[in-house]
Amino acid sequence: MGAVLSGRIDRTHAPTRAKRDSMNSTTRSTTPGGPRANLGGVKGLGELERSIMDILWAQSAPVTAREVGRLIAGRDLAPTTVMTVLDRLTRKGFLVRTRDGRAWRYQSTESRDTYVAELMLKALGMTGDRDAALTRFAQAVSGSEAEILRKALTELEEE
């Protein structure tokens, strides 16, 4: 809270109780108009995490935090911020890292397609009527997307 000076606590830089309470009660929204959807077992990504994952999904080889920092467009991020987000994504299971000298190299554990499919399955699981949700989804996709679904289902039946 504050520094101890001669047995006393220096509170000159400590936030007031009201300030602490307001800092603790803030909520962040990752989507306009509301909080992030509850994805249960599927881990959601914040805006910066998603930007960094987009970079990693586009790479064919593991990259360092410095390389990620260079590749992130339109942002002036401190190297420590990039390293913190990469560490968080590693702990969430989105990335694996390997030592390369003094640096870590990061690589995604799954493809973007796998992640999106997991989100879609989780959303499907949140409905009370899976048949109705699947039917509505099939009605909403374009003709070419419907053809892709038909082909995938046919391949599954042939296995």
C-alpha positions as CSV (number, residue, x, y, z in Angstrom):
1,M,0.0,0.0,0.0
2,G,2.6,2.6,1.1
3,A,6.2,2.6,2.2
4,V,7.2,2.1,5.8
5,L,9.1,5.1,7.2
6,S,10.5,4.8,10.7
7,G,7.8,2.3,11.6
8,R,5.0,4.4,10.0
9,I,3.3,3.7,6.7
10,D,3.8,6.3,4.0
11,R,0.3,6.7,2.4
12,T,1.1,9.7,0.2
13,H,0.9,7.6,-3.0
14,A,-1.7,5.1,-1.8
15,P,-5.1,5.4,-3.5
16,T,-8.0,6.4,-1.3
17,R,-10.6,3.8,-0.4
18,A,-13.1,5.2,-2.9
19,K,-10.4,5.1,-5.7
20,R,-9.5,1.5,-4.7
21,D,-13.2,0.5,-4.7
22,S,-13.7,2.0,-8.2
23,M,-10.5,0.4,-9.5
24,N,-11.7,-3.0,-8.2
25,S,-15.2,-2.7,-9.5
26,T,-14.4,-1.8,-13.1
27,T,-15.5,-4.3,-15.8
28,R,-14.0,-4.5,-19.3
29,S,-16.0,-5.3,-22.4
30,T,-14.4,-6.9,-25.4
31,T,-17.4,-6.4,-27.6
32,P,-19.4,-3.2,-28.3
33,G,-22.4,-2.9,-26.0
34,G,-21.6,-5.7,-23.6
35,P,-19.3,-8.1,-21.9
36,R,-17.7,-11.0,-23.7
37,A,-19.9,-14.1,-24.1
38,N,-19.4,-16.8,-21.5
39,L,-17.6,-19.6,-23.5
40,G,-17.3,-22.0,-20.6
41,G,-14.6,-24.5,-21.5
42,V,-13.6,-22.7,-24.7
43,K,-11.2,-20.0,-23.8
44,G,-12.1,-16.6,-25.3
45,L,-9.6,-14.2,-26.6
46,G,-9.3,-10.5,-25.8
47,E,-8.7,-7.9,-28.6
48,L,-4.9,-7.9,-28.2
49,E,-4.7,-11.6,-27.7
50,R,-6.7,-12.1,-30.9
51,S,-4.4,-9.7,-32.8
52,I,-1.3,-11.7,-31.6
53,M,-3.0,-15.0,-32.4
54,D,-3.7,-13.8,-35.9
55,I,0.0,-13.1,-36.3
56,L,1.0,-16.5,-35.0
57,W,-1.6,-18.4,-37.0
58,A,-0.2,-16.7,-40.2
59,Q,3.4,-17.9,-39.4
60,S,4.8,-21.1,-40.8
61,A,7.6,-21.2,-38.1
62,P,7.8,-20.3,-34.4
63,V,8.5,-16.6,-33.7
64,T,10.0,-14.5,-30.9
65,A,8.2,-11.8,-28.9
66,R,10.4,-9.3,-30.7
67,E,9.2,-10.6,-34.1
68,V,5.6,-10.5,-33.0
69,G,6.1,-6.9,-31.8
70,R,7.4,-5.9,-35.3
71,L,4.6,-7.7,-37.1
72,I,1.7,-6.3,-35.1
73,A,0.2,-3.5,-37.3
74,G,-0.8,-0.1,-36.1
75,R,0.2,-0.6,-32.4
76,D,3.0,0.8,-30.5
77,L,3.3,-1.8,-27.8
78,A,6.1,-2.1,-25.2
79,P,8.1,-5.4,-25.6
80,T,7.0,-6.3,-22.1
81,T,3.4,-6.1,-23.1
82,V,3.9,-8.4,-26.0
83,M,5.8,-10.9,-23.8
84,T,3.1,-10.8,-21.1
85,V,0.3,-11.5,-23.7
86,L,2.4,-14.4,-25.2
87,D,3.0,-15.8,-21.7
88,R,-0.8,-15.6,-21.0
89,L,-1.6,-17.3,-24.3
90,T,0.9,-20.0,-23.4
91,R,-0.7,-20.6,-20.0
92,K,-4.2,-20.7,-21.6
93,G,-3.0,-23.4,-24.0
94,F,-3.1,-21.5,-27.2
95,L,0.7,-21.5,-27.7
96,V,3.7,-23.6,-27.0
97,R,7.2,-22.1,-26.6
98,T,10.7,-23.4,-27.1
99,R,14.0,-21.9,-26.0
100,D,16.2,-20.3,-28.7
101,G,19.3,-18.9,-26.9
102,R,18.0,-16.3,-24.5
103,A,14.7,-15.9,-26.2
104,W,11.5,-18.0,-26.4
105,R,10.0,-18.9,-29.8
106,Y,6.2,-19.2,-29.8
107,Q,3.9,-21.3,-32.0
108,S,0.2,-21.9,-31.9
109,T,-1.0,-25.3,-30.6
110,E,-4.0,-25.4,-33.0
111,S,-5.1,-23.8,-36.2
112,R,-7.4,-20.8,-36.4
113,D,-10.0,-23.2,-38.0
114,T,-9.9,-25.5,-35.0
115,Y,-10.4,-22.7,-32.6
116,V,-13.3,-21.3,-34.6
117,A,-14.9,-24.7,-34.8
118,E,-14.6,-25.1,-31.0
119,L,-16.3,-21.7,-30.6
120,M,-19.1,-22.8,-32.9
121,L,-19.6,-26.1,-31.1
122,K,-19.7,-24.3,-27.8
123,A,-22.3,-21.8,-29.1
124,L,-24.3,-24.8,-30.4
125,G,-24.2,-26.3,-27.0
126,M,-25.6,-23.2,-25.4
127,T,-28.9,-23.6,-27.3
128,G,-31.8,-25.5,-25.9
129,D,-32.7,-26.9,-29.3
130,R,-29.6,-28.0,-31.3
131,D,-31.7,-29.2,-34.2
132,A,-33.4,-25.8,-34.6
133,A,-30.0,-24.0,-34.3
134,L,-28.4,-26.3,-36.9
135,T,-31.4,-25.8,-39.3
136,R,-31.2,-22.0,-38.9
137,F,-27.5,-22.1,-39.5
138,A,-27.9,-24.2,-42.6
139,Q,-30.5,-21.7,-43.9
140,A,-28.2,-18.7,-43.2
141,V,-25.1,-19.9,-45.0
142,S,-24.4,-19.1,-48.7
143,G,-24.8,-21.7,-51.5
144,S,-21.1,-22.3,-51.7
145,E,-20.8,-22.7,-47.9
146,A,-23.7,-25.1,-48.0
147,E,-21.9,-27.1,-50.7
148,I,-18.8,-27.3,-48.5
149,L,-20.9,-28.6,-45.6
150,R,-22.5,-31.2,-47.9
151,K,-19.1,-32.4,-49.1
152,A,-17.8,-32.6,-45.5
153,L,-20.8,-34.6,-44.3
154,T,-20.5,-36.9,-47.3
155,E,-16.9,-37.5,-46.5
156,L,-17.8,-38.3,-42.9
157,E,-20.4,-40.8,-44.0
158,E,-17.9,-42.6,-46.2
159,E,-15.4,-43.1,-43.4
